[in-house]
Amino acid sequence: MTDISTDMIRTRPVTAAALAVAVVGAAAILGAWYFQYVEGLRPCPLCFEQRYAYYFAIPLAVMVALGDHFGASRKVLIGALAAIALGMLWNAGLGVYHSGVEWGWWPGPTECSGAPDAGGAGGLMDRLKTFRVVRCDEAAWRFLGLSLAGYNALISLFLAAVAAWGAVTDWRTKRA
Protein backbone atom coordinates (compact mmCIF):
# COMPACT_ATOMS: atom_id res chain seq x y z
CA MET A 1 0.00 0.00 0.00
CA THR A 2 1.36 3.40 -1.02
CA ASP A 3 1.66 6.14 1.55
CA ILE A 4 -0.54 9.17 0.80
CA SER A 5 2.35 11.64 1.04
CA THR A 6 4.59 9.54 -1.22
CA ASP A 7 1.78 9.28 -3.76
CA MET A 8 1.23 13.05 -3.67
CA ILE A 9 4.95 13.71 -4.14
CA ARG A 10 4.94 11.57 -7.27
CA THR A 11 1.67 12.72 -8.78
CA ARG A 12 1.41 16.34 -7.60
CA PRO A 13 4.93 17.74 -7.12
CA VAL A 14 3.67 21.34 -7.20
CA THR A 15 1.33 20.74 -4.28
CA ALA A 16 3.92 18.71 -2.37
CA ALA A 17 6.58 21.40 -2.80
CA ALA A 18 4.17 24.22 -1.96
CA LEU A 19 2.93 22.51 1.19
CA ALA A 20 6.50 21.74 2.30
CA VAL A 21 7.49 25.39 1.80
CA ALA A 22 4.43 26.59 3.70
CA VAL A 23 4.86 24.20 6.63
CA VAL A 24 8.64 24.47 7.02
CA GLY A 25 8.54 28.22 6.40
CA ALA A 26 5.81 28.67 9.02
CA ALA A 27 7.83 26.61 11.50
CA ALA A 28 10.88 28.80 10.83
CA ILE A 29 9.03 32.07 11.33
CA LEU A 30 7.28 30.72 14.43
CA GLY A 31 10.71 29.77 15.75
CA ALA A 32 11.94 33.32 15.15
CA TRP A 33 8.92 34.72 16.96
CA TYR A 34 9.49 32.26 19.82
CA PHE A 35 13.06 33.48 20.29
CA GLN A 36 11.86 37.08 20.10
CA TYR A 37 8.74 37.01 22.29
CA VAL A 38 9.33 34.07 24.64
CA GLU A 39 13.11 34.00 25.03
CA GLY A 40 13.45 37.78 24.81
CA LEU A 41 16.12 37.84 22.08
CA ARG A 42 15.59 41.16 20.34
CA PRO A 43 16.15 40.93 16.56
CA CYS A 44 18.53 43.28 14.78
CA PRO A 45 17.67 45.03 11.49
CA LEU A 46 19.21 42.19 9.45
CA CYS A 47 17.13 39.66 11.39
CA PHE A 48 13.96 41.55 10.51
CA GLU A 49 15.03 41.76 6.87
CA GLN A 50 15.49 37.97 6.71
CA ARG A 51 11.86 37.48 7.73
CA TYR A 52 10.52 39.22 4.60
CA ALA A 53 11.20 36.18 2.41
CA TYR A 54 9.05 34.03 4.69
CA TYR A 55 6.25 36.63 4.70
CA PHE A 56 6.35 36.41 0.90
CA ALA A 57 6.88 32.65 0.45
CA ILE A 58 4.40 31.22 2.96
CA PRO A 59 1.20 32.82 1.61
CA LEU A 60 2.36 32.36 -1.99
CA ALA A 61 3.02 28.66 -1.32
CA VAL A 62 -0.49 28.28 0.14
CA MET A 63 -1.93 29.96 -2.96
CA VAL A 64 0.12 27.63 -5.19
CA ALA A 65 -1.23 24.56 -3.37
CA LEU A 66 -4.78 25.87 -3.67
CA GLY A 67 -4.22 26.82 -7.31
CA ASP A 68 -2.97 23.33 -8.10
CA HIS A 69 -6.03 21.84 -6.41
CA PHE A 70 -8.43 24.09 -8.31
CA GLY A 71 -6.79 23.72 -11.73
CA ALA A 72 -4.79 26.92 -12.15
CA SER A 73 -2.47 27.37 -15.11
CA ARG A 74 0.67 25.20 -14.91
CA LYS A 75 2.77 28.14 -16.10
CA VAL A 76 1.50 30.33 -13.27
CA LEU A 77 2.10 27.63 -10.66
CA ILE A 78 5.60 26.86 -11.93
CA GLY A 79 6.35 30.58 -12.11
CA ALA A 80 5.20 31.06 -8.53
CA LEU A 81 7.38 28.18 -7.32
CA ALA A 82 10.31 29.67 -9.24
CA ALA A 83 9.66 33.03 -7.54
CA ILE A 84 9.65 31.31 -4.15
CA ALA A 85 12.90 29.52 -5.01
CA LEU A 86 14.59 32.78 -6.05
CA GLY A 87 13.31 34.63 -2.98
CA MET A 88 14.52 31.94 -0.62
CA LEU A 89 17.85 31.71 -2.44
CA TRP A 90 18.26 35.47 -1.93
CA ASN A 91 17.36 35.01 1.72
CA ALA A 92 19.94 32.24 2.09
CA GLY A 93 22.54 34.68 0.77
CA LEU A 94 21.34 37.29 3.27
CA GLY A 95 21.66 34.72 6.07
CA VAL A 96 25.23 33.91 4.99
CA TYR A 97 26.02 37.63 4.87
CA HIS A 98 24.56 38.14 8.37
CA SER A 99 26.48 35.13 9.69
CA GLY A 100 29.69 36.53 8.23
CA VAL A 101 29.00 39.86 9.94
CA GLU A 102 28.50 38.01 13.24
CA TRP A 103 31.78 36.11 12.81
CA GLY A 104 33.59 39.35 11.88
CA TRP A 105 34.48 38.17 8.36
CA TRP A 106 33.21 41.42 6.81
CA PRO A 107 31.63 44.63 8.05
CA GLY A 108 27.90 44.86 8.53
CA PRO A 109 25.51 47.73 8.01
CA THR A 110 26.48 50.86 9.93
CA GLU A 111 23.04 51.17 11.56
CA CYS A 112 23.60 48.01 13.59
CA SER A 113 27.31 47.18 13.42
CA GLY A 114 29.13 50.45 13.97
CA ALA A 115 29.02 53.14 16.59
CA PRO A 116 25.50 54.56 17.01
CA ASP A 117 24.79 58.12 15.88
CA ALA A 118 23.60 59.88 19.02
CA GLY A 119 23.00 63.23 17.34
CA GLY A 120 24.37 66.56 18.54
CA ALA A 121 26.14 67.13 21.83
CA GLY A 122 23.19 69.03 23.34
CA GLY A 123 20.89 66.07 23.83
CA LEU A 124 23.55 63.38 23.95
CA MET A 125 22.86 62.28 27.54
CA ASP A 126 19.09 62.13 26.96
CA ARG A 127 19.52 60.10 23.79
CA LEU A 128 22.01 57.70 25.39
CA LYS A 129 19.51 56.92 28.17
CA THR A 130 16.89 55.77 25.66
CA PHE A 131 19.22 54.34 23.01
CA ARG A 132 18.60 50.63 22.37
CA VAL A 133 20.69 49.29 19.51
CA VAL A 134 20.50 45.60 18.73
CA ARG A 135 23.80 44.82 17.10
CA CYS A 136 23.98 42.82 13.88
CA ASP A 137 27.57 41.79 14.54
CA GLU A 138 26.85 39.94 17.79
CA ALA A 139 25.04 36.60 17.69
CA ALA A 140 22.42 36.54 20.43
CA TRP A 141 22.23 32.74 20.41
CA ARG A 142 24.22 29.84 18.98
CA PHE A 143 23.65 26.10 18.81
CA LEU A 144 26.28 23.73 17.38
CA GLY A 145 28.27 26.79 16.33
CA LEU A 146 25.52 28.31 14.19
CA SER A 147 23.56 31.44 15.01
CA LEU A 148 19.94 32.02 14.06
CA ALA A 149 21.21 33.73 10.89
CA GLY A 150 23.16 30.57 10.03
CA TYR A 151 20.13 28.38 10.57
CA ASN A 152 18.07 30.77 8.46
CA ALA A 153 20.60 30.37 5.64
CA LEU A 154 20.28 26.59 5.79
CA ILE A 155 16.47 26.61 6.00
CA SER A 156 16.18 29.14 3.18
CA LEU A 157 18.51 27.11 0.98
CA PHE A 158 16.44 23.99 1.69
CA LEU A 159 13.19 25.79 0.85
CA ALA A 160 14.69 27.18 -2.36
CA ALA A 161 15.69 23.64 -3.36
CA VAL A 162 12.22 22.25 -2.55
CA ALA A 163 10.45 24.97 -4.55
CA ALA A 164 12.84 24.53 -7.49
CA TRP A 165 12.40 20.76 -7.35
CA GLY A 166 8.60 21.13 -7.48
CA ALA A 167 8.75 23.51 -10.44
CA VAL A 168 11.28 21.47 -12.43
CA THR A 169 9.63 18.11 -11.70
CA ASP A 170 6.18 19.37 -12.75
CA TRP A 171 7.60 21.03 -15.86
CA ARG A 172 9.41 17.83 -16.89
CA THR A 173 6.45 15.51 -16.27
CA LYS A 174 4.01 17.74 -18.16
CA ARG A 175 6.40 18.01 -21.13
CA ALA A 176 7.01 14.26 -21.37
VEXDREN-2710 file (C-alpha; in Angstrom, 1 decimal):
% VEXDREN-2710
k/r/px/py/pz
1/MET/0.0/0.0/0.0
2/THR/1.4/3.4/-1.0
3/ASP/1.7/6.1/1.6
4/ILE/-0.5/9.2/0.8
5/SER/2.3/11.6/1.0
6/THR/4.6/9.5/-1.2
7/ASP/1.8/9.3/-3.8
8/MET/1.2/13.0/-3.7
9/ILE/5.0/13.7/-4.1
10/ARG/4.9/11.6/-7.3
11/THR/1.7/12.7/-8.8
12/ARG/1.4/16.3/-7.6
13/PRO/4.9/17.7/-7.1
14/VAL/3.7/21.3/-7.2
15/THR/1.3/20.7/-4.3
16/ALA/3.9/18.7/-2.4
17/ALA/6.6/21.4/-2.8
18/ALA/4.2/24.2/-2.0
19/LEU/2.9/22.5/1.2
20/ALA/6.5/21.7/2.3
21/VAL/7.5/25.4/1.8
22/ALA/4.4/26.6/3.7
23/VAL/4.9/24.2/6.6
24/VAL/8.6/24.5/7.0
25/GLY/8.5/28.2/6.4
26/ALA/5.8/28.7/9.0
27/ALA/7.8/26.6/11.5
28/ALA/10.9/28.8/10.8
29/ILE/9.0/32.1/11.3
30/LEU/7.3/30.7/14.4
31/GLY/10.7/29.8/15.8
32/ALA/11.9/33.3/15.2
33/TRP/8.9/34.7/17.0
34/TYR/9.5/32.3/19.8
35/PHE/13.1/33.5/20.3
36/GLN/11.9/37.1/20.1
37/TYR/8.7/37.0/22.3
38/VAL/9.3/34.1/24.6
39/GLU/13.1/34.0/25.0
40/GLY/13.5/37.8/24.8
41/LEU/16.1/37.8/22.1
42/ARG/15.6/41.2/20.3
43/PRO/16.2/40.9/16.6
44/CYS/18.5/43.3/14.8
45/PRO/17.7/45.0/11.5
46/LEU/19.2/42.2/9.5
47/CYS/17.1/39.7/11.4
48/PHE/14.0/41.5/10.5
49/GLU/15.0/41.8/6.9
50/GLN/15.5/38.0/6.7
51/ARG/11.9/37.5/7.7
52/TYR/10.5/39.2/4.6
53/ALA/11.2/36.2/2.4
54/TYR/9.0/34.0/4.7
55/TYR/6.3/36.6/4.7
56/PHE/6.3/36.4/0.9
57/ALA/6.9/32.7/0.4
58/ILE/4.4/31.2/3.0
59/PRO/1.2/32.8/1.6
60/LEU/2.4/32.4/-2.0
61/ALA/3.0/28.7/-1.3
62/VAL/-0.5/28.3/0.1
63/MET/-1.9/30.0/-3.0
64/VAL/0.1/27.6/-5.2
65/ALA/-1.2/24.6/-3.4
66/LEU/-4.8/25.9/-3.7
67/GLY/-4.2/26.8/-7.3
68/ASP/-3.0/23.3/-8.1
69/HIS/-6.0/21.8/-6.4
70/PHE/-8.4/24.1/-8.3
71/GLY/-6.8/23.7/-11.7
72/ALA/-4.8/26.9/-12.2
73/SER/-2.5/27.4/-15.1
74/ARG/0.7/25.2/-14.9
75/LYS/2.8/28.1/-16.1
76/VAL/1.5/30.3/-13.3
77/LEU/2.1/27.6/-10.7
78/ILE/5.6/26.9/-11.9
79/GLY/6.4/30.6/-12.1
80/ALA/5.2/31.1/-8.5
81/LEU/7.4/28.2/-7.3
82/ALA/10.3/29.7/-9.2
83/ALA/9.7/33.0/-7.5
84/ILE/9.7/31.3/-4.1
85/ALA/12.9/29.5/-5.0
86/LEU/14.6/32.8/-6.0
87/GLY/13.3/34.6/-3.0
88/MET/14.5/31.9/-0.6
89/LEU/17.9/31.7/-2.4
90/TRP/18.3/35.5/-1.9
91/ASN/17.4/35.0/1.7
92/ALA/19.9/32.2/2.1
93/GLY/22.5/34.7/0.8
94/LEU/21.3/37.3/3.3
95/GLY/21.7/34.7/6.1
96/VAL/25.2/33.9/5.0
97/TYR/26.0/37.6/4.9
98/HIS/24.6/38.1/8.4
99/SER/26.5/35.1/9.7
100/GLY/29.7/36.5/8.2
101/VAL/29.0/39.9/9.9
102/GLU/28.5/38.0/13.2
103/TRP/31.8/36.1/12.8
104/GLY/33.6/39.4/11.9
105/TRP/34.5/38.2/8.4
106/TRP/33.2/41.4/6.8
107/PRO/31.6/44.6/8.1
108/GLY/27.9/44.9/8.5
109/PRO/25.5/47.7/8.0
110/THR/26.5/50.9/9.9
111/GLU/23.0/51.2/11.6
112/CYS/23.6/48.0/13.6
113/SER/27.3/47.2/13.4
114/GLY/29.1/50.4/14.0
115/ALA/29.0/53.1/16.6
116/PRO/25.5/54.6/17.0
117/ASP/24.8/58.1/15.9
118/ALA/23.6/59.9/19.0
119/GLY/23.0/63.2/17.3
120/GLY/24.4/66.6/18.5
121/ALA/26.1/67.1/21.8
122/GLY/23.2/69.0/23.3
123/GLY/20.9/66.1/23.8
124/LEU/23.6/63.4/23.9
125/MET/22.9/62.3/27.5
126/ASP/19.1/62.1/27.0
127/ARG/19.5/60.1/23.8
128/LEU/22.0/57.7/25.4
129/LYS/19.5/56.9/28.2
130/THR/16.9/55.8/25.7
131/PHE/19.2/54.3/23.0
132/ARG/18.6/50.6/22.4
133/VAL/20.7/49.3/19.5
134/VAL/20.5/45.6/18.7
135/ARG/23.8/44.8/17.1
136/CYS/24.0/42.8/13.9
137/ASP/27.6/41.8/14.5
138/GLU/26.8/39.9/17.8
139/ALA/25.0/36.6/17.7
140/ALA/22.4/36.5/20.4
141/TRP/22.2/32.7/20.4
142/ARG/24.2/29.8/19.0
143/PHE/23.6/26.1/18.8
144/LEU/26.3/23.7/17.4
145/GLY/28.3/26.8/16.3
146/LEU/25.5/28.3/14.2
147/SER/23.6/31.4/15.0
148/LEU/19.9/32.0/14.1
149/ALA/21.2/33.7/10.9
150/GLY/23.2/30.6/10.0
151/TYR/20.1/28.4/10.6
152/ASN/18.1/30.8/8.5
153/ALA/20.6/30.4/5.6
154/LEU/20.3/26.6/5.8
155/ILE/16.5/26.6/6.0
156/SER/16.2/29.1/3.2
157/LEU/18.5/27.1/1.0
158/PHE/16.4/24.0/1.7
159/LEU/13.2/25.8/0.9
160/ALA/14.7/27.2/-2.4
161/ALA/15.7/23.6/-3.4
162/VAL/12.2/22.3/-2.6
163/ALA/10.5/25.0/-4.6
164/ALA/12.8/24.5/-7.5
165/TRP/12.4/20.8/-7.4
166/GLY/8.6/21.1/-7.5
167/ALA/8.8/23.5/-10.4
168/VAL/11.3/21.5/-12.4
169/THR/9.6/18.1/-11.7
170/ASP/6.2/19.4/-12.7
171/TRP/7.6/21.0/-15.9
172/ARG/9.4/17.8/-16.9
173/THR/6.4/15.5/-16.3
174/LYS/4.0/17.7/-18.2
175/ARG/6.4/18.0/-21.1
176/ALA/7.0/14.3/-21.4
END
